[in-house]
Amino acid sequence: MAAEESTGKSSIAAVFNRAAAVYDQVGVDFFGPAGLRLVELAALAPGESVLDVGCGRGASLVPAAAAVGADGSVVGIDLAPAMIDKVNAKIAEGGLRHARAEIGDAESPNYSDDSFDAIIAGFVIFFLSDPVVAVAKYSRLLRPGGRLVMTVRLSDRREDTEIPRIVNDALLPYENEARPAPKRPRDPLGTRDGVEEVLANNGFTGVRVVDETYQARFDDPAHYWRWMWSHGARERLEKISADRLGPAREAVISALSKFARDKQLIYPIPARFVVAERA
């Protein structure tokens, strides 16, 4: 592994370690419903074996364990040890003896070929340095006819983007570094055509793309700010110096206030699910 890639993964793990205590715990109903939908699209059956890559706090893992039942098995992997601790506590609390979570790399899960009937990957593939390498690995890990269900970035869909743009514009004056951000490489899974090409080239068939929108509700714009600290967005906020962080918060809250109705803010979050079978 190249040093730069290792550093990138360590950074991602550290961010989600710090977010683990509040991840999906601030009263915003998004990761839970999306996790349930991921499992529904996987069409899991009793007795099947499932791998959940980038399992977080178990939004997909727990319903997957319920779907496959005690005769099945579910293993979740995540780079962040604190996330693994949280999901294993949830597994123990639910008495899910056929499920477990362990430290693992979503880009290259360390399991034998033909090990799983399904692989689920919720809101993780776009964090990986090489998502095509990950998809090729998932193909090998699946048994023939096994299903891959993942969420990908929507680079070809422009609706529902106004709130992220407003937040971005509000934060820019408070960024510590004036130089432009490095140009993001093209996302090979960012379009429908790209998804179909990558999956077809790596042994998948029957590719289906499902676009949905989740109406995330916030008590007020300040609630949105707290939510940003609970997931990957906190990496950007942490880079703002302490003396600028308060004004940055006020700028975001002020910018979002025009979207609020009776203080409440509703943010339509788009999600793209991709379903495919190993040929």
C-alpha positions as CSV (number, residue, x, y, z in Angstrom):
1,M,0.0,0.0,0.0
2,A,1.4,3.4,-1.0
3,A,2.2,5.7,1.9
4,E,-0.3,8.4,0.6
5,E,-3.1,5.8,0.4
6,S,-2.3,4.5,3.9
7,T,-2.4,8.0,5.3
8,G,-5.7,8.7,3.6
9,K,-7.3,5.6,5.1
10,S,-5.9,6.4,8.5
11,S,-7.4,9.9,8.3
12,I,-10.8,8.6,7.3
13,A,-10.7,6.1,10.2
14,A,-9.7,8.9,12.6
15,V,-12.6,11.1,11.5
16,F,-15.2,8.4,12.0
17,N,-13.6,7.4,15.3
18,R,-14.3,10.9,16.5
19,A,-17.8,10.8,15.0
20,A,-18.8,7.4,16.3
21,A,-20.4,8.6,19.6
22,V,-22.8,10.8,17.7
23,Y,-23.0,9.1,14.3
24,D,-26.7,8.6,13.4
25,Q,-27.5,9.7,17.0
26,V,-28.6,13.4,16.6
27,G,-32.3,12.9,15.7
28,V,-32.1,13.0,11.9
29,D,-33.9,10.1,10.2
30,F,-31.7,9.3,7.2
31,F,-29.1,6.6,7.7
32,G,-31.7,4.3,9.3
33,P,-34.3,4.4,6.5
34,A,-31.5,4.2,3.8
35,G,-30.0,1.2,5.6
36,L,-33.3,-0.6,5.6
37,R,-33.8,0.1,1.9
38,L,-30.3,-1.3,1.1
39,V,-31.3,-4.5,2.8
40,E,-34.7,-4.6,1.1
41,L,-33.0,-4.2,-2.3
42,A,-30.6,-7.0,-1.5
43,A,-33.6,-9.4,-1.2
44,L,-31.9,-11.4,1.6
45,A,-33.2,-14.8,2.4
46,P,-33.0,-16.9,5.6
47,G,-29.7,-18.8,5.8
48,E,-27.7,-16.5,3.6
49,S,-24.2,-15.1,4.3
50,V,-23.8,-11.3,4.1
51,L,-20.9,-8.9,4.2
52,D,-21.6,-5.3,5.1
53,V,-18.6,-3.1,4.1
54,G,-18.3,0.2,5.9
55,C,-20.9,-0.9,8.4
56,G,-20.8,2.2,10.6
57,R,-23.1,1.7,13.6
58,G,-25.1,-1.0,11.9
59,A,-27.9,0.8,10.0
60,S,-27.7,-2.0,7.4
61,L,-26.1,-4.7,9.4
62,V,-28.8,-5.1,12.0
63,P,-31.7,-5.4,9.6
64,A,-29.6,-7.7,7.4
65,A,-29.1,-10.0,10.4
66,A,-32.9,-10.0,11.0
67,A,-33.5,-10.9,7.3
68,V,-31.1,-13.9,7.2
69,G,-32.1,-15.2,10.6
70,A,-30.2,-17.4,13.0
71,D,-29.3,-19.9,10.2
72,G,-27.6,-17.1,8.2
73,S,-24.6,-15.0,9.0
74,V,-23.6,-11.3,8.7
75,V,-20.2,-9.8,9.2
76,G,-19.6,-6.0,9.1
77,I,-16.3,-4.3,8.6
78,D,-15.2,-0.7,9.2
79,L,-11.9,1.1,9.4
80,A,-12.9,2.9,12.6
81,P,-12.5,0.9,15.8
82,A,-15.0,3.1,17.7
83,M,-17.6,2.3,15.1
84,I,-16.9,-1.4,15.5
85,D,-17.3,-1.1,19.2
86,K,-20.7,0.6,18.8
87,V,-22.1,-1.9,16.4
88,N,-20.8,-4.9,18.4
89,A,-22.6,-3.5,21.4
90,K,-25.8,-3.2,19.4
91,I,-25.3,-6.8,18.2
92,A,-24.9,-8.1,21.7
93,E,-27.9,-6.0,23.0
94,G,-30.0,-7.6,20.2
95,G,-28.8,-11.1,20.9
96,L,-27.7,-11.5,17.3
97,R,-25.3,-14.4,17.7
98,H,-25.0,-14.9,14.0
99,A,-23.7,-11.4,13.4
100,R,-20.3,-9.7,14.2
101,A,-18.3,-6.7,13.2
102,E,-14.6,-6.4,12.9
103,I,-11.9,-4.0,11.7
104,G,-11.6,-4.2,7.9
105,D,-10.9,-2.3,4.7
106,A,-13.9,-1.8,2.5
107,E,-11.6,-1.5,-0.5
108,S,-10.1,-4.9,0.0
109,P,-12.0,-7.1,2.4
110,N,-9.8,-10.0,3.7
111,Y,-12.0,-13.0,3.1
112,S,-11.9,-16.0,0.8
113,D,-13.4,-15.9,-2.7
114,D,-17.0,-17.2,-3.1
115,S,-17.7,-16.5,0.6
116,F,-20.9,-14.5,0.5
117,D,-24.4,-14.5,-1.0
118,A,-24.7,-10.8,-0.7
119,I,-22.5,-7.7,-0.2
120,I,-24.0,-4.5,1.0
121,A,-22.2,-1.1,1.0
122,G,-24.0,1.9,2.3
123,F,-22.5,5.4,1.8
124,V,-18.9,4.1,1.6
125,I,-17.8,3.5,-2.0
126,F,-17.1,7.1,-2.7
127,F,-14.6,7.3,0.3
128,L,-12.4,4.7,-1.3
129,S,-9.2,5.6,-3.2
130,D,-10.1,3.2,-6.0
131,P,-13.7,2.1,-6.1
132,V,-13.1,0.0,-9.2
133,V,-10.6,-2.1,-7.3
134,A,-13.2,-2.5,-4.6
135,V,-15.9,-3.6,-7.1
136,A,-13.6,-6.2,-8.6
137,K,-12.8,-7.6,-5.1
138,Y,-16.5,-7.8,-4.3
139,S,-17.1,-9.8,-7.4
140,R,-14.6,-12.4,-6.3
141,L,-16.0,-12.6,-2.8
142,L,-19.5,-13.3,-4.0
143,R,-20.8,-16.7,-5.0
144,P,-22.2,-17.0,-8.5
145,G,-25.6,-15.3,-8.5
146,G,-24.7,-13.3,-5.4
147,R,-25.9,-9.8,-5.1
148,L,-24.1,-6.5,-4.6
149,V,-26.1,-3.5,-3.4
150,M,-24.4,-0.2,-2.8
151,T,-25.0,3.5,-2.7
152,V,-23.0,5.7,-5.0
153,R,-22.4,9.4,-5.6
154,L,-24.9,11.1,-7.9
155,S,-22.6,13.2,-10.2
156,D,-25.2,13.3,-13.0
157,R,-28.1,14.5,-10.9
158,R,-28.3,18.2,-10.1
159,E,-31.6,18.4,-8.3
160,D,-31.8,18.7,-4.5
161,T,-28.3,20.3,-4.3
162,E,-29.2,23.8,-3.2
163,I,-28.7,23.3,0.5
164,P,-25.2,21.7,0.2
165,R,-24.2,24.6,-2.1
166,I,-25.5,27.2,0.4
167,V,-23.6,25.5,3.2
168,N,-20.5,25.3,1.1
169,D,-20.6,29.0,0.2
170,A,-21.2,29.9,3.9
171,L,-18.1,27.9,5.0
172,L,-15.7,29.1,2.4
173,P,-14.7,32.4,4.0
174,Y,-13.8,30.6,7.2
175,E,-11.6,28.0,5.7
176,N,-8.0,28.2,7.1
177,E,-6.4,27.6,3.7
178,A,-7.0,30.1,0.9
179,R,-5.6,27.9,-1.9
180,P,-8.2,26.0,-3.9
181,A,-9.0,22.5,-2.9
182,P,-7.3,19.8,-5.0
183,K,-9.3,18.7,-8.0
184,R,-11.3,15.6,-7.3
185,P,-10.7,12.8,-9.8
186,R,-13.5,11.7,-11.9
187,D,-15.8,9.3,-10.1
188,P,-16.1,6.2,-12.2
189,L,-19.4,5.3,-10.4
190,G,-20.8,8.8,-10.5
191,T,-23.1,8.3,-13.5
192,R,-25.5,5.6,-14.6
193,D,-23.4,4.7,-17.6
194,G,-20.3,4.6,-15.5
195,V,-21.9,2.3,-12.9
196,E,-23.1,-0.1,-15.6
197,E,-19.7,-0.1,-17.3
198,V,-17.7,-0.8,-14.2
199,L,-20.0,-3.5,-13.0
200,A,-20.2,-5.2,-16.4
201,N,-16.4,-5.2,-16.7
202,N,-16.1,-6.9,-13.3
203,G,-18.4,-9.8,-13.7
204,F,-21.8,-8.4,-12.8
205,T,-25.0,-8.6,-14.7
206,G,-28.6,-7.4,-14.2
207,V,-27.5,-3.9,-13.1
208,R,-30.3,-1.8,-11.7
209,V,-30.1,1.8,-10.6
210,V,-32.7,3.1,-8.1
211,D,-32.8,6.9,-7.3
212,E,-34.7,7.9,-4.2
213,T,-34.9,11.1,-2.1
214,Y,-35.2,11.2,1.7
215,Q,-36.8,14.1,3.4
216,A,-34.5,14.7,6.4
217,R,-36.1,16.9,9.0
218,F,-34.1,19.2,11.3
219,D,-35.6,21.0,14.3
220,D,-33.9,24.2,13.1
221,P,-30.8,25.3,11.2
222,A,-28.6,24.8,14.3
223,H,-29.7,21.1,14.3
224,Y,-28.2,20.9,10.8
225,W,-24.9,22.2,12.1
226,R,-24.9,19.5,14.8
227,W,-25.7,16.9,12.2
228,M,-22.6,17.9,10.2
229,W,-20.5,17.0,13.2
230,S,-22.0,13.5,13.4
231,H,-20.7,12.2,10.0
232,G,-18.0,12.6,7.4
233,A,-18.6,16.4,7.1
234,R,-16.9,16.9,10.4
235,E,-13.6,16.5,8.7
236,R,-14.1,19.8,7.0
237,L,-15.3,21.5,10.1
238,E,-12.4,20.3,12.2
239,K,-10.0,22.1,9.8
240,I,-11.5,25.5,10.6
241,S,-9.5,27.2,13.4
242,A,-11.1,27.6,16.8
243,D,-11.4,31.4,16.5
244,R,-13.3,31.1,13.2
245,L,-15.5,28.1,14.1
246,G,-18.1,30.2,16.0
247,P,-18.6,32.7,13.1
248,A,-18.6,29.8,10.6
249,R,-21.5,28.2,12.6
250,E,-23.4,31.5,12.6
251,A,-22.9,31.9,8.9
252,V,-24.3,28.4,8.1
253,I,-27.3,28.9,10.4
254,S,-28.0,32.3,8.9
255,A,-27.7,30.9,5.3
256,L,-30.1,28.0,6.1
257,S,-32.6,30.2,7.9
258,K,-34.3,31.2,4.6
259,F,-35.2,27.5,4.0
260,A,-36.8,27.0,7.5
261,R,-40.5,27.0,8.0
262,D,-41.6,27.6,11.6
263,K,-37.9,27.0,12.4
264,Q,-38.0,23.5,11.0
265,L,-35.7,22.7,8.1
266,I,-36.4,20.0,5.6
267,Y,-33.5,18.8,3.5
268,P,-34.3,16.5,0.5
269,I,-31.3,14.1,0.4
270,P,-30.9,12.2,-2.8
271,A,-29.6,8.6,-2.7
272,R,-28.7,6.3,-5.5
273,F,-28.8,2.5,-4.9
274,V,-27.2,0.1,-7.3
275,V,-28.2,-3.5,-7.5
276,A,-26.3,-6.2,-9.5
277,E,-25.6,-9.9,-9.5
278,R,-22.4,-11.8,-10.0
279,A,-22.7,-13.5,-13.3
